[in-house]
Amino acid sequence: MPITPTSKIWMDGQLVDWDDAKVHILTHTLHYGNGAFEGIRAYETPKGTAIFRLTEHIHRLFDSCKILAIEIPFSFDELMDATKETVRVNGLASCYIRPLVYLGYGEMGLNPLPCPVNVSIAVWPWGVYLGEESLRTGVNMMISSWQRHDPNAMPPAAKGVGHYINSQMAKVAAVNAGYDEAILLSPQGFVSECTGENLFIVKNGVVITPPTSAGALEGITQNAVHKIAKDLGIEYRTTNLLRSDLYTADEAFLSGTAAEVVPIRSVDDRIIGDRGPITTEIQAAFFKAVRGELPQFEQWNELV
Ligand SMILES: Cc1ncc(COP(=O)(O)O)c(C=O)c1O
């Protein structure tokens, strides 16, 4: 999806003009892919622009960096404030937010420890990631021949920059084959997740999602779906799924900050169907929650 430029990008404590937010070609992360990032959204709420679950996203950024042995040269509070400030100065009522921790210029070679660590935060208006229509009609999915990372090869719990080569391979194969999105299995053959989204099925009224041990990232939207399901009195379970469980699901959907909550229409050409009643209920509650319309989830709306 194309990026619409905004005014300022936060880089290592300074707000710089969009066009000046540049790095040297010998920036370490460009060559070896180490680094971590977050994808966050801010929504318009009755009380003003609010970042959805910012605290959890910044925590995950610190956890990703800890896993990758990268020390962020800013405190948790500094990055919370910087994120809010970047949204504020760009004057956007709603937007996508991309904090990035990367290894900078000055060192080359595979030992990242001496590298300078840089942090940037960019924001821009971003529409519906899988297309406006996807929210209603659902997406067609393909199970990829690319597997999700083995935890002893690339730790799936880290939202690492280089991790997403795997997602891109799966996305390219799916798009080239005429599908909207890919589903990846774990090396053990269990359903893991999509290229940038968690996955759920609904079977006999129960919402089921794979565990992190199947290689799924612990999604913040996934956690919101869990809490929303609980609030709606819908049973929710985290357990391993086989690809055949997808084919025979009553309903299926995916969740992620970029994609939001999207019904799955088919998997490997097996039709699951139109957006089902439980998906519809959870999706509607999710969009109310992000827009600050559900008092029981008001703590998720972090005002800028
Ligand atoms: C691989 C992967 N899985 C799942 C998700 C969904 O996570 P969240 O809901 O926190 O955006 C993302 C997005 O960050 C992702 O990149």
Ligand as a Chemical Component Dictionary entry (heavy atoms), coordinates in Angstrom:
data_LIG
# 
_chem_comp.id                   LIG 
_chem_comp.type                 NON-POLYMER 
_chem_comp.pdbx_formal_charge   0 
_chem_comp.three_letter_code    LIG 
# 
loop_
_chem_comp_atom.comp_id 
_chem_comp_atom.atom_id 
_chem_comp_atom.alt_atom_id 
_chem_comp_atom.type_symbol 
_chem_comp_atom.charge 
_chem_comp_atom.model_Cartn_x 
_chem_comp_atom.model_Cartn_y 
_chem_comp_atom.model_Cartn_z 
_chem_comp_atom.pdbx_ordinal 
LIG C1 C1 C 0 3.599  -12.198 12.185 1  
LIG C2 C2 C 0 2.521  -11.425 12.861 2  
LIG N1 N1 N 0 1.556  -12.092 13.499 3  
LIG C3 C3 C 0 0.557  -11.452 14.123 4  
LIG C4 C4 C 0 0.478  -10.075 14.115 5  
LIG C5 C5 C 0 -0.645 -9.387  14.815 6  
LIG O1 O1 O 0 -0.179 -8.719  15.941 7  
LIG P1 P1 P 0 -0.893 -7.412  16.479 8  
LIG O2 O2 O 0 -2.315 -7.748  16.661 9  
LIG O3 O3 O 0 -0.199 -7.134  17.759 10 
LIG O4 O4 O 0 -0.689 -6.349  15.463 11 
LIG C6 C6 C 0 1.463  -9.342  13.465 12 
LIG C7 C7 C 0 1.443  -7.879  13.469 13 
LIG O5 O5 O 0 2.131  -7.267  14.229 14 
LIG C8 C8 C 0 2.505  -10.031 12.823 15 
LIG O6 O6 O 0 3.447  -9.365  12.167 16 
# 
loop_
_chem_comp_bond.comp_id 
_chem_comp_bond.atom_id_1 
_chem_comp_bond.atom_id_2 
_chem_comp_bond.value_order 
_chem_comp_bond.pdbx_ordinal 
LIG C1 C2 SING 1  
LIG C2 N1 SING 2  
LIG C2 C8 DOUB 3  
LIG N1 C3 DOUB 4  
LIG C3 C4 SING 5  
LIG C4 C5 SING 6  
LIG C4 C6 DOUB 7  
LIG C5 O1 SING 8  
LIG O1 P1 SING 9  
LIG P1 O2 DOUB 10 
LIG P1 O3 SING 11 
LIG P1 O4 SING 12 
LIG C6 C7 SING 13 
LIG C6 C8 SING 14 
LIG C7 O5 DOUB 15 
LIG C8 O6 SING 16 
# 
